[in-house]
Structure formats: structure tokens, C-alpha cells
Amino acid sequence: MTAQLHYIYDPLCGWCYGAEPLVHAAAGVEGLDLELHGGGLWPQPTRLPAEMRRYIRHADARVGAISGQPYGAPYLEGLLDDPELTLHSRPTIAAVLAAGAIDPAKALPMLSGIQHAHYERGLHVIRPDVLIAIAAECGLDRDAFAAALDRVDADAHIAETRRLMDRVGAQGFPTMLLTIDGEWHAVPHNRFSGDGAGFAAWLRKQLSAKRRATSAS
């Protein structure tokens, strides 16, 4: 039996940050492969008007209350009010791809590193020097990462993710889908906000049920 959890995400999506504990819990489920699909919430470099900053601040407060994820003062009292803040998904997705190209086990830590650098440390994570520093914190060689960052085709990856979203009817980020022996199943991840252990248990239950059904057939 083969099983994959497909995680459609964006590093600069607050609700994806809220889902981080679930993703890490899923990564520890035996027999389940985690597939990351970066979707490009911010397709172009975007400076935020005041109204959008207020909306994001309100949404972040909801994410924090529901998920328990931490938001730092450098973000809440600094980055969100910084007129130089620019949101652009492509560089951050490219960084996750570059980390994974060097070592597949580093893709998820790189994603988490970007999220915490943004939402806790208030860093401008679309900047190459910041991404290289995060990669080094994840244990990657700076020069190797910088070279990989230049090579990855983030645009093709994002386009492929968008096609997947269209195919499965995904409405936004995050979206999670489970494939077991090629069959697609919806994943009600919102039910488990802040409960990584519960989410992992639910996933194990799905895999066990499939194994039993396969054995009985």
C-alpha cells in the first residue's frame, strides 16, 4: 500500500502557518509520505495598503487563537507596519524547493523556518540573504543552497500546483488531500486545529482501515 498526504500551501499564508503543527505531526506518521505543493498566494510582489494590513492583523489573531501558533512582536509591531514589507510567494516557494533538492528531509524544516522568520522574527523572507540564512539554520550549506535556489523552476512548480488545485476543486490555502493506492480522499484538517496528535491519529486510522479492506478483499 502506498499513501501520500498532499499539502497545498503557501509560506506567506497565515492559515498555513496555523496548520504547521498538523503538518509536522503528519510527517511522523509511519507509512505516509508528505508531498508539498506550493501554490503562490501572492503571485506578484505586493505592497500592502493600510486596509489589507488591518485585515491580515485580524486574521492572524484568529489563527493564533485557534491554532496556538506564536506571533512575535517583531512581526506584529514591526514588519506589519513596515512600508517596505513586500509579499511575494515565488522566492519563498523556491527556497523550499531548493532545500528539498539538496535533501528532501530539509524541505519541511525550510518551510517552517520561513514561516517562523516571518511571523515571529519579523524578517523580510523574500530576500535572498534572509533565505540563505534560514537555510543555514536548517543545517544546509549556504553556497550549495544559493546555487540550488538559482536552479529551481518555481514557476513550473506553482503552475503544476494550480493545475492540481483546479483538478481537485481546492478553494485555497491550506488544502490537504490523502491518496491511498492512487485513490484521492478529502482531509478535514480544520477539525484538528492545534491538535497535531489528534490529526496524526486520524491519519493512522485511515491507513489502518485501508489495510484491513485490502486484506479482506
C-alpha positions as CSV (number, residue, x, y, z in Angstrom):
1,M,0.0,0.0,0.0
2,T,1.2,3.5,-0.9
3,A,-0.1,6.6,0.8
4,Q,0.7,10.3,0.5
5,L,-0.6,13.4,2.2
6,H,-0.6,16.2,-0.3
7,Y,-0.2,19.6,1.4
8,I,-1.2,22.6,-0.8
9,Y,0.4,25.5,1.0
10,D,1.9,29.0,0.8
11,P,4.7,30.1,3.1
12,L,3.1,33.5,3.4
13,C,-0.4,32.2,4.2
14,G,-1.4,32.8,7.9
15,W,-3.7,29.8,7.9
16,C,-0.9,27.6,6.6
17,Y,1.2,28.8,9.5
18,G,-1.6,27.8,11.7
19,A,-1.6,24.3,10.2
20,E,2.1,23.8,10.8
21,P,1.6,21.6,13.9
22,L,-0.6,19.3,11.8
23,V,1.9,19.0,9.0
24,H,4.7,18.1,11.3
25,A,2.5,15.6,13.1
26,A,1.6,14.1,9.7
27,A,5.3,13.9,8.7
28,G,5.8,11.5,11.7
29,V,3.1,9.0,10.6
30,E,4.7,5.7,9.5
31,G,3.8,4.6,6.0
32,L,2.7,8.1,4.9
33,D,4.7,10.3,2.6
34,L,4.3,14.0,2.7
35,E,4.1,15.9,-0.6
36,L,4.5,19.7,-0.5
37,H,2.7,21.7,-3.2
38,G,3.5,25.5,-3.2
39,G,0.6,27.4,-4.7
40,G,1.5,31.0,-4.9
41,L,-0.9,33.0,-2.8
42,W,1.0,36.2,-3.7
43,P,1.9,35.7,-7.4
44,Q,3.4,39.2,-7.8
45,P,5.4,41.4,-5.4
46,T,2.8,43.2,-3.4
47,R,3.0,46.2,-1.1
48,L,0.1,46.2,1.3
49,P,-2.4,49.1,1.7
50,A,-3.4,50.0,5.3
51,E,-6.8,48.3,4.9
52,M,-5.1,45.0,3.9
53,R,-2.7,45.2,6.8
54,R,-5.6,45.6,9.2
55,Y,-7.3,42.6,7.6
56,I,-4.2,40.5,8.0
57,R,-3.7,41.5,11.6
58,H,-7.2,40.5,12.4
59,A,-6.8,37.2,10.5
60,D,-3.5,36.5,12.3
61,A,-5.2,37.0,15.7
62,R,-7.8,34.4,14.7
63,V,-5.1,31.9,13.5
64,G,-3.2,32.4,16.8
65,A,-6.3,31.9,18.9
66,I,-7.4,28.7,17.1
67,S,-4.0,27.1,16.5
68,G,-1.9,28.3,19.4
69,Q,0.8,29.3,16.9
70,P,3.1,32.1,18.2
71,Y,3.3,35.6,16.7
72,G,6.2,37.7,17.7
73,A,6.4,41.4,18.5
74,P,9.0,42.0,15.7
75,Y,6.2,40.9,13.3
76,L,3.1,42.4,15.0
77,E,4.8,45.7,16.0
78,G,7.4,45.9,13.2
79,L,7.0,44.1,10.0
80,L,3.3,44.5,9.6
81,D,3.7,48.3,9.8
82,D,6.9,48.4,7.7
83,P,6.2,50.3,4.5
84,E,8.9,48.2,2.8
85,L,7.0,45.0,3.5
86,T,6.5,43.1,0.3
87,L,4.7,39.8,0.0
88,H,5.7,37.6,-2.9
89,S,5.3,33.8,-2.8
90,R,7.7,32.8,-5.5
91,P,11.0,33.4,-3.6
92,T,9.8,31.5,-0.6
93,I,8.4,28.5,-2.5
94,A,11.7,28.4,-4.5
95,A,13.6,28.2,-1.2
96,V,11.5,25.2,-0.1
97,L,12.2,23.6,-3.4
98,A,15.9,24.3,-3.2
99,A,16.2,22.9,0.3
100,G,14.3,19.8,-0.9
101,A,16.5,19.4,-3.9
102,I,19.6,19.3,-1.7
103,D,18.0,17.0,0.9
104,P,14.3,16.0,0.7
105,A,14.2,15.9,4.5
106,K,15.0,19.6,4.7
107,A,12.0,20.8,2.7
108,L,9.6,20.9,5.6
109,P,12.2,22.4,8.1
110,M,12.8,25.1,5.5
111,L,9.1,25.9,5.2
112,S,8.8,26.1,8.9
113,G,11.9,28.3,9.1
114,I,10.5,30.7,6.7
115,Q,7.1,30.8,8.5
116,H,8.7,31.5,11.9
117,A,11.2,34.0,10.4
118,H,8.2,35.9,9.1
119,Y,5.6,35.6,11.8
120,E,7.8,35.5,14.9
121,R,11.0,37.3,13.9
122,G,9.6,39.9,11.6
123,L,12.1,39.2,8.8
124,H,11.7,40.1,5.1
125,V,11.7,36.5,4.0
126,I,11.6,37.2,0.2
127,R,15.1,38.5,0.3
128,P,17.8,36.0,-0.8
129,D,20.2,36.8,2.0
130,V,17.4,36.1,4.6
131,L,16.5,32.8,2.8
132,I,20.1,31.7,2.8
133,A,20.5,32.5,6.5
134,I,17.3,30.4,7.2
135,A,18.7,27.5,5.1
136,A,21.9,27.7,7.1
137,E,19.9,27.5,10.3
138,C,18.3,24.3,8.9
139,G,21.8,22.8,8.5
140,L,22.2,23.4,4.8
141,D,25.4,24.7,3.3
142,R,25.0,28.4,2.3
143,D,26.7,28.1,-1.1
144,A,25.0,24.9,-2.0
145,F,21.6,26.4,-1.1
146,A,22.3,29.6,-3.1
147,A,23.2,27.5,-6.1
148,A,20.1,25.4,-5.8
149,L,18.0,28.5,-5.4
150,D,19.2,29.7,-8.8
151,R,18.4,26.4,-10.4
152,V,14.9,25.5,-9.2
153,D,11.9,26.3,-11.5
154,A,9.5,27.7,-9.0
155,D,7.2,28.9,-11.7
156,A,6.7,25.5,-13.2
157,H,6.1,24.1,-9.7
158,I,3.5,26.7,-8.9
159,A,1.7,26.2,-12.2
160,E,1.6,22.4,-11.5
161,T,0.1,23.1,-8.1
162,R,-2.5,25.3,-9.6
163,R,-3.5,22.6,-12.0
164,L,-3.8,20.2,-9.1
165,M,-6.0,22.7,-7.2
166,D,-8.2,23.0,-10.3
167,R,-8.4,19.2,-10.7
168,V,-9.5,18.6,-7.1
169,G,-11.5,21.7,-6.6
170,A,-9.3,23.2,-3.9
171,Q,-10.6,26.6,-2.8
172,G,-7.5,28.0,-1.2
173,F,-4.7,27.5,1.3
174,P,-4.1,25.3,3.1
175,T,-5.7,22.3,1.4
176,M,-4.8,18.7,2.4
177,L,-5.6,15.6,0.4
178,L,-4.8,12.0,1.1
179,T,-4.0,9.5,-1.7
180,I,-4.1,5.8,-0.8
181,D,-3.1,3.4,-3.6
182,G,-4.0,6.2,-6.1
183,E,-7.4,7.0,-4.6
184,W,-8.0,10.6,-3.5
185,H,-9.6,11.4,-0.2
186,A,-10.5,14.8,1.3
187,V,-8.8,15.6,4.6
188,P,-10.9,17.6,7.2
189,H,-7.8,19.3,8.7
190,N,-9.8,22.2,10.1
191,R,-11.3,19.8,12.6
192,F,-7.9,19.4,14.2
193,S,-6.7,22.9,14.5
194,G,-3.9,23.0,17.1
195,D,-4.3,19.2,17.7
196,G,-1.4,17.6,15.9
197,A,-1.7,14.3,17.9
198,G,-5.4,14.1,17.0
199,F,-4.6,14.7,13.4
200,A,-1.9,12.1,13.3
201,A,-4.3,9.6,15.0
202,W,-6.9,10.3,12.3
203,L,-4.5,9.7,9.5
204,R,-3.3,6.4,11.1
205,K,-7.0,5.4,11.3
206,Q,-7.5,6.0,7.6
207,L,-4.4,4.0,6.7
208,S,-5.4,1.1,9.0
209,A,-8.9,1.0,7.5
210,K,-7.5,0.8,4.0
211,R,-5.1,-2.0,5.1
212,R,-7.9,-4.0,6.6
213,A,-10.1,-3.5,3.5
214,T,-7.2,-4.6,1.3
215,S,-6.5,-7.7,3.4
216,A,-10.2,-8.7,3.3
217,S,-10.5,-8.4,-0.4
